[in-house]
Amino acid sequence: MTYLQFLLLGLGSGAVIAALALGVLLTYRASGVVNFAYAAMGMYLAYTYVGLRQRGELLLPILGLPGKVRIFPSDVKPTWATAFALTMVVAAPLGLAIYALVFRPLRDAPTLAKVVASLGLFLYLLGITNQRLGSQGAALAKPEAILPSTVVKVVGVQIPADRLWLLGLVVVATAVLALVFQRTRFGLATRAAAESEKGAVLLGHSPVRLAAINWMIASMLAGAAVIFIAPIAGLDPGTTSLLIVPALAAALLGGFRSFGLTTAAGLGIGMLQSEILNVRTEFAWVPQLDWQAGLPLVIIIMIMAVRGERIPSRGTLREGRFPASPRPEHLLRWVGGASLVTVIALFTLGSTWRQGLIVSMVMALIALSIVVLTGYVGQISLMPLALAGIGAFTMIKLTASAHVPFPLAPLLAALVATGLGLLVGIPASRVRGVNLAIATLAAATVVEELVLKWSWLTGGLGGSAVPRPRLFGVDLGIGATGSDFPRPAFGVLCLVILMAAVVGVANLRRGGTGLAWLAVRANERAGSAASLDVRRVKLTAFAFSSFLAGLGGSMLAYQYDTLSVNSFTVFASLALLATTYLGGVASIGGALVAGAVADGGVLTAAIGSNSSAATFAINGLMLMVVVVVYPDGVIAGVRALGRRLTRR
């Protein structure tokens, strides 16, 4: 009976997963966008509801404006129905604004641009919510229960009635959406536009107007889903935003086509996750880790391994292009000049600037892994810092337990990260674009929850003590006292490794391997017709990218006396992808820009600010602007400006 009870208790979370999956499906069918920020939209709207209900204040999402605006007098507390209705009034224009300002300009853009824009929106909503409320305020904000919570008996098992109410609401929503899309002119027109925008235009329908209406509906659905589940599951900016992972798994099971199958899949995922929690609690020998987080990844990998390219293509008026990938020229001149300037800076500038330079070099090394896999091959991976975390803690374990010396320990750790990258890459090599982004987002979540929170590997809450790198008896560590921290010797070590990686990536890009990568990025079928082994090309890129990330993770570890898992979160991976795209995801310069603007890097040293919430919000906003206005990135813009000035 206990197993049945936990299955039924999972109906609540399953209903919310199903509701979010319905919204993801709705926006995809309307505009061809798989919105990775969809759960973050629901999270923001739920906090909007809490502010209205508890304080009569409206939470504003626009950076630079006041955080909150009072709507009701201080002595008036609106009812839940009033607060909910006002939140829905906010939700509709929010969805419209997101579509009009971000995704409508990207209608004809390649999948990479749309995915990156949605990740920028994810970071922006996460950052702006944390900035408005603060971490303590966000943790304390929890809406009161709206649905009845009395205990009822179902097939002999007692469960709270709110689970059944959530089930009923999501079933009704599914039925309404299915009827609208099958029986109404609006639904049929949306389906027609999803199959062929040209055909919809010839029939007199506006794909833009159809998409805008669907985005408004989907935004309201996201807000309602999170508002109803928050009294049961709690409300947290990060955790709630990551509900997108099981929602995407449910949408995949539904084929991104069927509302009914998507809802059934979401309910099933929620119920199975609840049962996994029961098993973890019942059997003491099971490690106390978040095993239920691994279920979406298992589902996604199984779907992709069996069915391959699962998300159906959507007919568009025209197809955009990938960001340009310039051939590296004058390599020795640039590497030599940059190295000389950096060495001089390390030995002449103060502690703050040295620390910023070291952080920037390490993050640029990890960002190079994104350039290789995403920029050169078009494979959108969202787990660079998960692989870096594997490399970091493996290096510590090898040094502390097996007494493997430097530099062998970081090299072996990078190979372990390479093995994990290939483990994900083998089933994912059959897919690309948004499919791979979904798989690697789920994989990054699993690595963070199951591997990086494994106390044997990472030391638990206390973290792991990091050994100092020594070579032939020479101390190359970062540690020192007072203004001598960080030691320039460690900065020189980071510089040597970064420049070696830059030269390696540049030579691969200029050689046959780089041409094969770009050919696969441009057109896999054409590459296969030209006798390229597409699977081998992808796996080679996965391996090299994972090695760079793992090596960068070891260098990141050497920066600390004690290393914790907080440096390798999913959100940090998304932020790094954002800044790499800002610089130019298909060029080595993009990785260097990502390092420069990383939290704690040289930009932080210059402006004297180190607020993660503000950094996330600014990075997300800049990413959306760059994707829309100049999708090739900042480096390409500077290069184009230089060519124009030269011609003049």
C-alpha positions in Angstrom: 0.0 0.0 0.0 2.9 2.4 0.7 4.0 2.1 -3.0 0.5 2.9 -4.2 0.3 5.8 -1.8 3.5 7.4 -3.1 2.4 6.8 -6.7 -0.8 8.7 -6.0 1.1 11.4 -4.1 3.1 12.0 -7.2 0.0 13.1 -9.1 0.6 16.6 -7.8 4.1 17.1 -9.2 3.1 15.0 -12.2 0.3 17.4 -13.0 2.6 20.4 -12.8 5.2 18.7 -15.1 2.3 17.9 -17.5 1.1 21.5 -17.4 4.6 22.9 -18.1 5.1 20.3 -20.9 1.8 21.5 -22.4 3.1 25.0 -22.5 6.4 24.0 -24.0 4.4 22.1 -26.7 2.1 25.0 -27.3 4.9 27.5 -27.8 6.8 25.1 -30.1 3.8 24.4 -32.3 3.1 28.1 -32.5 6.6 29.5 -33.1 9.1 26.7 -33.5 10.8 27.6 -30.2 11.6 25.0 -27.5 11.5 27.5 -24.6 14.0 26.4 -22.0 12.9 29.4 -19.9 9.3 28.3 -19.7 9.4 27.1 -16.1 11.4 30.2 -15.2 8.5 32.3 -16.6 6.1 30.3 -14.3 8.5 30.9 -11.4 8.5 34.7 -11.9 4.8 34.8 -12.2 4.4 32.8 -9.0 6.5 35.3 -7.2 4.4 38.0 -8.7 1.3 36.3 -7.3 2.9 36.1 -3.8 3.8 39.7 -3.8 0.3 40.8 -4.7 -1.3 38.4 -2.3 0.9 39.1 0.7 1.9 42.7 0.3 -0.2 44.2 -2.5 3.0 44.8 -4.5 3.7 44.1 -8.2 7.1 42.6 -9.1 8.5 44.4 -12.1 10.8 42.4 -14.4 12.5 45.3 -16.2 16.1 45.8 -15.2 16.7 49.5 -14.2 13.2 50.2 -13.1 12.0 50.0 -9.4 11.8 46.4 -8.3 8.3 46.6 -6.8 5.3 48.9 -7.3 2.5 49.1 -4.7 -0.9 48.3 -6.2 -3.1 48.2 -3.1 -3.0 50.4 0.0 -0.9 48.9 2.9 -3.9 48.1 4.9 -5.7 46.2 2.1 -4.8 42.6 1.4 -6.3 41.3 -1.9 -8.0 37.9 -2.0 -6.3 35.0 -3.6 -8.8 35.2 -6.5 -7.9 38.9 -7.1 -4.2 38.3 -6.9 -4.5 35.3 -9.2 -6.5 37.3 -11.8 -4.0 40.2 -11.7 -1.2 37.7 -12.2 -2.9 36.3 -15.2 -3.3 39.9 -16.5 0.4 40.3 -16.1 1.2 36.9 -17.7 -0.5 37.6 -21.0 1.4 40.7 -21.9 4.6 39.1 -20.5 4.2 36.3 -23.0 3.4 38.7 -25.8 6.4 40.9 -25.0 8.8 37.9 -24.9 7.6 36.7 -28.2 7.6 40.1 -29.9 11.0 41.3 -28.6 13.0 38.1 -28.6 11.5 35.3 -30.6 9.7 37.0 -33.4 12.9 38.5 -34.8 14.4 35.0 -34.6 11.6 33.3 -36.7 14.0 32.5 -39.5 17.1 32.0 -37.3 18.8 28.6 -36.9 18.0 26.4 -33.9 21.2 27.5 -32.1 20.1 31.1 -32.0 16.6 30.2 -30.7 18.0 27.9 -28.0 20.6 30.5 -26.9 17.9 33.2 -26.7 15.7 31.1 -24.5 18.7 30.4 -22.3 19.3 34.1 -22.1 15.7 34.6 -21.0 16.2 31.8 -18.4 19.2 33.6 -16.9 17.5 37.0 -17.0 14.4 35.8 -15.2 16.5 33.9 -12.6 18.8 36.9 -12.0 16.1 39.6 -11.9 14.0 37.5 -9.4 16.9 37.0 -7.1 17.9 40.6 -7.4 14.4 41.9 -6.6 13.8 39.5 -3.7 17.2 38.5 -2.4 18.1 34.9 -1.6 16.5 35.1 1.8 13.3 36.8 0.6 12.9 34.3 -2.2 13.3 31.4 0.2 10.7 32.8 2.6 8.1 33.5 -0.1 5.6 30.7 -0.2 2.0 31.1 -1.3 -0.8 29.8 0.9 -2.8 26.8 -0.3 -5.5 27.6 -2.8 -6.9 24.1 -3.4 -8.6 22.0 -0.7 -6.0 20.0 1.3 -8.3 17.7 3.2 -7.3 14.0 3.2 -9.4 11.7 1.1 -9.3 8.0 0.5 -8.7 6.6 -3.0 -8.6 2.8 -3.6 -8.0 2.4 0.1 -5.1 4.9 0.3 -5.3 8.3 2.0 -3.9 11.3 0.0 -4.5 15.0 0.1 -7.4 16.2 -2.0 -5.2 18.9 -3.7 -3.4 16.2 -5.7 -6.7 15.2 -7.2 -7.7 18.8 -7.9 -4.4 19.4 -9.7 -5.0 16.2 -11.7 -8.5 17.4 -12.7 -7.3 20.8 -13.7 -4.5 19.5 -16.0 -6.9 17.0 -17.6 -9.4 19.8 -18.3 -6.6 22.0 -19.7 -5.5 19.1 -21.9 -9.0 18.5 -23.2 -9.6 22.2 -23.9 -6.3 22.5 -25.8 -6.9 19.3 -27.8 -10.4 20.5 -28.8 -9.2 24.0 -29.7 -6.5 22.6 -32.0 -8.8 20.0 -33.6 -12.1 21.8 -33.9 -11.6 25.6 -34.0 -10.4 27.8 -36.9 -7.7 29.2 -34.6 -6.3 25.8 -33.7 -6.4 24.5 -37.3 -4.7 27.7 -38.5 -1.9 27.2 -35.8 -1.4 23.6 -36.9 -1.3 24.7 -40.5 1.4 27.3 -39.7 3.4 24.7 -37.8 3.5 22.5 -40.9 4.1 25.3 -43.4 4.2 29.0 -42.7 4.1 29.6 -46.5 0.9 27.6 -46.8 -0.6 29.4 -43.8 0.2 32.8 -45.4 -1.4 31.7 -48.7 -4.6 30.7 -46.8 -4.8 34.2 -45.3 -3.4 33.5 -41.8 -0.7 35.5 -40.1 1.8 33.1 -38.4 3.0 36.0 -36.3 -0.4 36.8 -34.9 -1.1 33.1 -34.3 2.2 32.7 -32.4 1.6 35.8 -30.3 -1.8 34.5 -29.1 -0.3 31.1 -28.3 2.6 32.7 -26.4 0.1 34.7 -24.3 -1.9 31.5 -23.5 1.2 29.5 -22.7 2.5 32.2 -20.4 -0.7 32.2 -18.4 -0.6 28.4 -18.2 3.0 28.5 -16.8 2.0 31.0 -14.1 -1.1 29.0 -13.1 0.8 25.7 -12.9 3.5 27.0 -10.6 1.1 29.0 -8.4 -1.0 25.9 -7.7 2.0 23.6 -7.0 4.0 26.1 -4.9 2.1 25.5 -1.6 2.8 21.7 -2.0 6.4 21.7 -3.4 7.6 25.1 -2.3 8.9 28.0 -4.4 12.6 28.6 -5.2 14.0 30.5 -8.2 16.6 27.8 -9.2 14.7 24.6 -8.3 11.4 25.7 -9.8 13.1 26.9 -13.0 14.7 23.5 -13.5 11.3 21.9 -13.6 11.8 22.5 -17.3 13.9 19.3 -17.4 11.1 16.8 -16.7 8.7 18.9 -18.7 10.9 18.6 -21.7 11.1 14.8 -21.2 7.3 14.7 -21.1 7.1 16.8 -24.3 9.5 14.4 -26.0 7.5 11.4 -25.0 4.5 13.2 -26.5 6.4 13.7 -29.7 6.0 17.5 -29.4 2.6 16.9 -31.1 0.1 15.2 -28.9 -1.4 17.1 -25.9 -2.9 13.9 -24.5 0.3 11.8 -24.7 2.3 14.8 -23.2 0.0 15.0 -20.2 0.1 11.2 -19.6 3.9 11.3 -19.8 4.1 14.2 -17.4 1.8 12.5 -14.9 3.8 9.3 -15.2 7.1 11.1 -14.6 5.8 12.7 -11.5 4.4 9.5 -10.1 7.7 7.6 -10.8 9.8 10.3 -9.2 7.6 10.1 -6.1 8.0 6.3 -6.0 11.8 6.7 -6.4 11.8 9.0 -3.3 9.9 6.3 -1.4 12.4 3.6 -2.3 15.3 5.9 -1.3 13.6 6.5 2.0 12.6 2.9 2.7 16.0 1.3 2.0 18.7 2.7 4.2 21.6 1.3 2.1 20.6 3.5 -0.9 22.8 6.6 -0.9 20.8 9.7 0.1 21.0 11.5 -3.3 18.4 13.0 -5.5 17.9 9.9 -7.6 14.6 11.1 -9.0 16.5 13.8 -10.9 18.0 11.1 -13.1 14.6 9.8 -14.4 14.2 12.5 -17.1 17.7 11.9 -18.4 17.0 8.1 -18.7 13.8 8.9 -20.6 15.5 11.4 -22.9 18.4 9.2 -23.7 16.1 6.2 -24.4 14.0 8.2 -26.7 17.0 9.6 -28.6 18.7 6.2 -28.8 15.6 4.5 -30.1 13.9 7.2 -32.2 16.8 9.5 -33.1 15.6 13.0 -34.2 12.5 13.2 -32.2 11.3 16.8 -32.4 9.4 17.2 -35.6 10.7 19.9 -38.0 8.6 23.0 -38.5 8.0 24.7 -41.8 9.4 28.2 -41.9 9.5 30.9 -44.6 13.3 30.7 -44.8 16.2 29.2 -42.8 18.9 31.3 -41.2 22.6 30.5 -40.9 25.0 29.6 -38.2 27.4 32.2 -36.8 30.5 32.7 -39.0 33.6 30.8 -38.0 36.7 32.8 -39.1 39.9 31.0 -39.9 42.5 31.9 -37.2 45.2 34.0 -38.8 48.6 35.3 -37.5 48.3 32.9 -34.6 51.9 33.2 -33.2 51.7 37.0 -33.3 48.5 37.1 -31.3 49.5 34.4 -28.8 52.9 35.9 -28.3 51.6 39.4 -27.8 48.8 38.4 -25.5 51.2 36.2 -23.4 53.7 39.1 -23.0 51.0 41.6 -21.9 49.5 39.0 -19.5 52.9 38.1 -17.9 53.7 41.8 -17.4 50.3 42.4 -15.8 50.7 39.4 -13.5 54.0 40.7 -12.1 53.1 44.4 -12.0 49.4 44.8 -11.1 47.7 44.5 -7.7 46.0 41.5 -6.1 42.5 42.3 -7.4 43.7 42.5 -11.0 45.8 39.3 -10.7 42.8 37.4 -9.3 40.7 38.7 -12.2 43.2 37.7 -14.8 43.5 34.2 -13.3 39.7 33.7 -13.2 39.4 35.0 -16.8 42.0 32.6 -18.1 40.5 29.6 -16.4 37.0 30.4 -17.6 38.3 31.1 -21.1 39.8 27.6 -21.1 36.4 26.0 -20.3 34.7 28.3 -22.8 37.0 26.9 -25.5 35.1 23.6 -25.0 31.9 25.4 -26.0 33.5 26.9 -29.1 34.7 23.5 -30.3 31.4 21.6 -29.8 28.8 24.3 -30.3 30.5 26.9 -32.5 32.4 24.5 -34.8 30.1 21.5 -34.9 26.7 23.0 -34.0 26.1 20.6 -31.1 24.5 22.6 -28.3 25.9 21.2 -25.0 24.7 22.7 -21.7 27.0 20.7 -19.4 30.5 22.3 -19.8 30.8 23.1 -16.0 29.4 19.7 -15.1 32.3 18.1 -17.0 34.6 20.7 -15.4 33.3 19.6 -12.0 34.1 16.0 -12.8 37.6 16.9 -13.8 38.1 19.0 -10.7 37.0 16.5 -8.1 38.7 13.6 -9.9 42.0 15.5 -9.8 41.6 16.1 -6.1 40.8 12.4 -5.5 43.7 11.2 -7.6 46.2 13.5 -5.8 44.9 13.0 -2.3 44.1 9.2 -2.4 46.3 7.8 -5.1 49.2 10.4 -4.7 49.3 11.1 -8.5 51.6 14.1 -9.0 51.0 17.2 -11.0 50.7 17.5 -14.0 49.6 13.9 -14.4 46.7 14.2 -12.1 44.9 17.0 -14.0 45.5 15.2 -17.3 44.1 11.9 -16.1 41.1 13.8 -14.6 40.5 15.5 -18.0 40.5 12.0 -19.5 37.8 10.9 -17.0 35.7 14.0 -18.0 36.3 13.0 -21.6 34.9 9.5 -20.9 31.7 11.0 -19.3 31.4 13.4 -22.3 31.6 10.4 -24.7 29.1 8.5 -22.5 26.5 11.3 -23.2 27.7 11.8 -26.7 27.3 8.3 -28.0 23.5 8.2 -27.8 23.3 11.9 -28.5 25.4 11.6 -31.6 22.3 10.6 -33.5 20.7 14.0 -32.9 21.7 17.6 -32.9 20.5 21.1 -32.1 17.7 21.4 -29.6 17.6 17.6 -29.1 21.1 17.6 -27.8 20.5 20.7 -25.7 17.6 18.9 -24.0 19.8 15.8 -23.4 22.8 17.7 -22.0 20.6 19.9 -19.8 19.2 16.8 -18.2 22.7 15.3 -18.0 24.1 18.4 -16.3 21.3 18.2 -13.7 22.0 14.6 -13.0 25.8 15.2 -12.7 25.1 18.0 -10.2 22.6 16.1 -8.1 24.0 12.6 -8.2 27.8 12.9 -8.9 28.9 16.2 -7.6 26.8 15.8 -4.4 28.3 12.4 -3.7 30.2 12.9 -0.5 32.8 10.2 -1.3 33.9 12.2 -4.3 33.3 15.8 -3.3 33.6 15.8 0.4 29.9 16.6 1.1 28.9 20.0 2.5 32.4 20.7 3.7 33.9 20.4 0.3 37.3 18.9 -0.6 40.8 20.3 0.3 42.7 21.2 -2.9 46.3 20.1 -3.2 48.9 22.7 -4.4 50.4 22.0 -7.8 54.2 21.3 -7.7 56.5 20.6 -10.6 60.1 19.4 -9.9 59.8 20.8 -6.4 58.6 24.3 -7.6 55.4 25.5 -5.9 53.0 26.7 -8.6 50.0 27.1 -6.3 47.9 30.2 -5.9 48.0 30.6 -2.1 49.9 33.4 -0.4 49.2 35.9 2.4 48.1 39.5 2.1 48.8 41.4 -1.1 50.9 38.5 -2.4 47.7 36.6 -3.1 47.3 35.3 -5.8 50.8 34.3 -6.6 51.9 35.3 -10.2 53.4 31.8 -10.6 49.9 30.3 -10.7 48.8 32.9 -13.2 51.7 32.0 -15.5 50.7 28.3 -15.2 47.1 29.2 -16.2 48.5 31.3 -19.1 50.7 28.4 -20.4 47.8 26.0 -20.4 45.3 28.4 -22.0 47.7 29.4 -24.7 48.5 25.7 -25.5 44.8 25.0 -25.7 44.3 28.1 -28.0 47.0 26.9 -30.3 45.6 23.4 -30.4 42.1 24.5 -31.1 43.3 27.0 -33.8 45.4 24.3 -35.6 42.5 21.9 -35.5 40.2 24.6 -36.9 42.6 25.3 -39.8 43.2 21.6 -40.6 41.1 18.8 -42.0 39.4 18.1 -38.6 38.1 21.7 -38.4 36.8 21.5 -42.0 35.0 18.2 -41.2 33.5 19.9 -38.1 32.2 22.8 -40.1 30.9 20.5 -42.8 28.8 18.6 -40.3 27.6 21.8 -38.7 26.4 23.1 -42.1 24.7 20.0 -43.4 25.1 16.5 -42.0 23.6 14.8 -45.1 25.9 16.6 -47.4 28.8 15.8 -45.2 27.9 12.1 -45.2 27.5 12.2 -49.0 31.1 13.6 -49.1 32.3 10.4 -47.4 32.5 12.0 -43.9 31.7 9.7 -41.0 29.3 12.1 -39.2 29.1 10.0 -36.0 32.9 9.8 -35.7 33.2 13.6 -36.4 30.7 14.4 -33.6 32.3 12.0 -31.1 35.7 13.5 -31.8 34.4 16.9 -31.1 32.7 15.6 -27.9 35.9 14.1 -26.7 38.1 17.1 -27.4 35.5 19.5 -25.9 35.1 17.3 -22.8 38.9 17.1 -22.3 39.2 20.9 -22.4 36.3 21.3 -19.9 37.9 18.7 -17.6 41.3 20.3 -17.7 39.7 23.7 -17.0 37.9 22.2 -14.0 41.3 21.1 -12.5 42.7 24.7 -12.9 39.5 26.1 -11.4 40.0 23.8 -8.4 43.6 24.9 -7.9 42.2 28.4 -7.2 40.7 27.3 -3.9 41.9 26.0 -0.6 38.6 24.0 -0.4 36.4 23.3 -3.4 32.6 22.9 -3.2 30.0 21.9 -5.8 28.7 25.5 -5.9 31.2 26.3 -8.6 29.7 23.8 -11.1 26.0 24.4 -11.1 23.7 24.1 -14.1 23.1 27.9 -14.0 26.9 28.6 -14.2 27.0 26.4 -17.3 24.2 28.4 -18.9 25.9 31.7 -17.9 29.2 30.5 -19.5 27.4 29.5 -22.7 25.7 32.9 -22.7 28.9 34.9 -22.4 30.7 32.7 -25.0 27.9 33.4 -27.5 28.1 37.1 -26.7 31.8 37.1 -27.7 31.3 34.8 -30.7 30.6 31.2 -30.1 32.3 30.1 -33.4 35.6 31.9 -32.8 38.4 31.5 -30.3 38.0 35.2 -29.5 34.5 34.4 -28.2 36.0 32.2 -25.5 38.4 34.9 -24.5 35.6 37.4 -24.2 33.6 34.9 -22.1 36.6 34.6 -19.7 36.9 38.4 -19.5 33.3 39.0 -18.6 33.0 36.0 -16.3 31.9 36.6 -12.7 35.2 37.4 -10.8 37.2 38.0 -14.0 38.9 41.2 -15.3 35.5 42.9 -15.9 34.7 42.4 -12.3 38.1 43.7 -11.3 37.5 46.8 -13.4 34.0 47.7 -12.2 34.4 46.4 -8.7 31.1 44.5 -8.7 30.6 40.8 -7.8 26.9 40.3 -7.6 25.9 36.9 -9.1 22.2 37.9 -9.4 23.0 41.1 -11.3 25.5 39.2 -13.4 23.0 36.6 -14.4 20.4 39.2 -15.3 22.8 41.4 -17.3 24.3 38.4 -19.1 20.8 37.1 -20.0 19.7 40.5 -21.3 22.9 41.1 -23.3 22.6 37.6 -24.7 19.0 38.2 -26.0 20.1 41.5 -27.5 23.1 40.1 -29.2 21.3 37.1 -30.6 18.6 39.3 -32.1 20.8 42.3 -33.3 24.2 40.7 -34.1 24.1 36.9 -33.9 27.8 36.5 -34.9 28.9 38.0 -31.6 31.0 40.9 -30.4 34.3 39.7 -31.9 32.7 39.5 -35.3 31.2 43.0 -34.9 34.6 44.4 -34.0 36.2 42.6 -36.9 33.6 43.9 -39.4 34.1 47.5 -38.0 37.9 47.1 -38.6 37.3 46.0 -42.2 35.1 49.0 -42.8 37.6 51.4 -41.3 40.4 49.8 -43.4 38.5 50.2 -46.6 37.9 53.9 -45.8 
